[in-house]
Amino acid sequence: MNQSINYTEIYNNYSPKILRYLNSTFSIEDSEDLLQEIFIKVHNSLHTFRSESSLNTWIYKIATNATIDKLKSKSFRFSKTHDELNPQMHYNNRHLTTTFDTQIEKDEMYDCIRQFIGELTEKNRTTFVLSQYEGLTNAEISEILQISIDSVKIRLHR
């Protein structure tokens, strides 16, 4: 089978899931940028995929590593600090059918949830998002994060 066809299918099947995963940590713009970086890595590494794990697990592992790298990067920390010092709210116009008040409520709720998730440690946040937002099993999370299933359970409990 042609690798470019496989890549297109992989991108179409997994990009919405990975974007949702990234949106739990980053702004929409940062998530979309990171999504492209992740799928460039997937494309460039597709020939090295050995099927020792599921494709789903392999892609989430790449996304998780990219997320951790982004969170640790100086440019992201500077950008986040700048946003905190300049707290203007920006509303996207993707949902034109909703009223402005409804959009404000949604944005405030989303910000509240992101703030709560953001207060978790990096390890607990990643585990929580993979479990609750992505619906992955403890075994899949264990494989992605390279920790024991008991450690996954402990992190979720915390």
DRENRO-551204 format. One record per residue (C-alpha): residue number from 1; x, y, z. Coordinates in Angstrom, 3 decimals, m for minus. Each point is the difference from the previous one (the first is absolute). Last residue first. Layout:
<sites>
  nr     east    north       up
 NUM        X        Y        Z
...
</sites>
This chain:
<sites>
  nr     east    north       up
 158   m5.035   12.518   42.618
 157   m2.024   m3.102   m0.864
 156    0.946    0.313   m3.662
 155    3.694    0.139    0.928
 154   m0.350   m3.047    2.242
 153   m1.816   m1.974   m2.698
 152    2.668    0.847   m2.576
 151    2.710   m1.024    2.487
 150   m1.787   m3.332    0.506
 149   m0.041   m0.500   m3.777
 148    3.774    0.348    0.032
 147    1.774    2.849   m1.777
 146    1.210    0.427   m3.572
 145   m2.183    3.057   m0.634
 144   m1.553   m1.402   m3.170
 143    0.002   m3.608    1.239
 142   m1.575    0.825    3.344
 141   m2.544    2.224   m1.712
 140   m0.972   m2.917   m2.241
 139   m0.285   m2.347    2.997
 138   m2.048    2.558    1.948
 137   m2.410    0.159   m2.910
 136   m0.231    3.036   m2.259
 135   m3.154    2.105    0.043
 134    1.675    3.018   m1.593
 133   m1.450    2.639    2.255
 132   m0.198   m1.874    3.296
 131    2.880   m2.459   m0.229
 130    2.547    1.731   m2.212
 129   m0.851    3.344    1.619
 128    0.370   m1.350    3.537
 127    3.318   m1.751   m0.694
 126    1.460    3.090   m1.647
 125   m1.205    2.217    2.830
 124    1.317   m2.358    2.684
 123    3.499   m0.059   m1.484
 122    0.103    3.753   m0.690
 121   m1.188    0.777    3.514
 120   m3.566    1.176    0.172
 119   m0.653    3.736    0.081
 118   m0.446    0.078   m3.780
 117   m2.922   m2.425    0.249
 116   m1.784    2.405    2.345
 115    0.876    2.986   m2.205
 114   m1.131   m1.872   m3.120
 113   m3.328   m0.755    1.683
 112   m0.465    3.627    1.042
 111    1.034    1.271   m3.435
 110   m2.525   m2.334   m1.658
 109   m2.716    1.200    2.378
 108    0.880    3.631   m0.692
 107    0.096   m0.610   m3.754
 106   m3.358   m1.779    0.058
 105   m1.570    2.789    2.052
 104    1.427    2.660   m2.331
 103   m1.295   m1.930   m3.024
 102   m3.457   m0.162    1.530
 101    0.091    3.737    0.613
 100    1.085    0.695   m3.600
  99   m2.839   m2.066   m1.361
  98    0.651   m3.276   m1.717
  97   m0.570   m0.430   m3.731
  96    3.401    1.406   m0.924
  95    1.808   m2.892    1.649
  94    3.455    0.258   m1.520
  93    0.268    3.695    0.827
  92    2.722   m0.323    2.594
  91   m0.082    2.158    3.078
  90    3.120    1.692    1.290
  89    0.240    1.019    3.631
  88    2.561    2.635    0.913
  87    2.147   m1.138    2.918
  86    3.311    1.664   m0.936
  85    2.334   m1.016    2.835
  84   m1.276   m3.584   m0.131
  83    0.373   m0.029   m3.785
  82    3.618    1.205    0.245
  81    0.792   m2.698    2.564
  80   m1.486   m2.649   m2.313
  79    2.012    1.303   m2.967
  78    3.221    0.015    2.014
  77   m0.637   m3.562    1.242
  76   m0.738   m1.107   m3.565
  75    3.174    1.600   m1.384
  74    2.126   m1.521    2.763
  73   m1.087   m3.530   m0.861
  72   m0.994   m2.323    2.843
  71   m3.698   m0.028   m0.867
  70    0.845   m0.550   m3.677
  69    2.285   m2.953    0.770
  68   m2.672   m1.564    2.212
  67   m2.600    0.421   m2.728
  66    2.339   m1.455   m2.635
  65    0.631   m3.028    2.229
  64   m3.737   m0.452    0.518
  63   m0.716    0.323   m3.725
  62    2.668   m2.578   m0.911
  61   m1.379   m2.335    2.676
  60   m3.531    0.632   m1.264
  59    1.129   m1.043   m3.493
  58    1.579   m3.245    1.250
  57   m3.003   m0.858    2.178
  56   m2.425    0.406   m2.900
  55    2.282   m1.957   m2.335
  54   m0.215   m2.880    2.468
  53    3.167   m1.179    1.658
  52    2.861   m2.145   m1.246
  51   m1.251    0.866   m3.495
  50    3.544    0.919   m1.090
  49   m0.531    3.641   m1.000
  48    3.350    1.071   m1.484
  47   m1.394    0.704   m3.504
  46   m2.576    2.321    1.539
  45    2.722    2.133    1.554
  44    0.024    2.928   m2.443
  43   m3.781   m0.029   m0.354
  42   m0.570   m0.280    3.746
  41    2.513    2.777    0.668
  40   m1.734    2.220   m2.578
  39   m3.238   m1.019    1.668
  38    1.234    1.269    3.345
  37    1.236    3.312   m1.410
  36   m3.352    0.588   m1.694
  35   m1.868   m0.739    3.222
  34    2.343    2.361    1.856
  33   m1.074    2.881   m2.210
  32   m3.687   m0.882    0.368
  31    0.332   m0.300    3.765
  30    1.830    3.316    0.287
  29   m2.795    1.733   m1.928
  28   m2.783   m1.688    1.967
  27    1.650    0.868    3.297
  26    1.882   m2.757    1.768
  25   m0.561   m2.707    2.618
  24   m3.401   m1.595   m0.643
  23    0.200    1.196   m3.602
  22    2.910   m2.414   m0.567
  21   m2.159   m3.069    0.661
  20   m2.796    1.354   m2.203
  19    2.581    0.568   m2.753
  18    1.304   m3.553    0.479
  17   m3.470   m1.450   m0.406
  16   m0.820    2.128   m3.070
  15    3.408   m0.840   m1.558
  14   m0.352   m3.758    0.448
  13   m2.234   m1.349   m2.755
  12    0.711    2.555   m2.735
  11    3.721    0.035    0.762
  10    0.223   m3.798    0.068
   9   m1.931   m0.285   m3.247
   8    2.277    2.544   m1.653
   7    3.053   m1.779    1.388
   6   m1.187   m3.360   m1.262
   5   m0.546    1.445   m3.453
   4    3.475    1.537    0.129
   3    1.456   m3.381    1.053
   2   m1.426   m1.785   m3.062
   1   m1.217   m3.485    0.792
</sites>
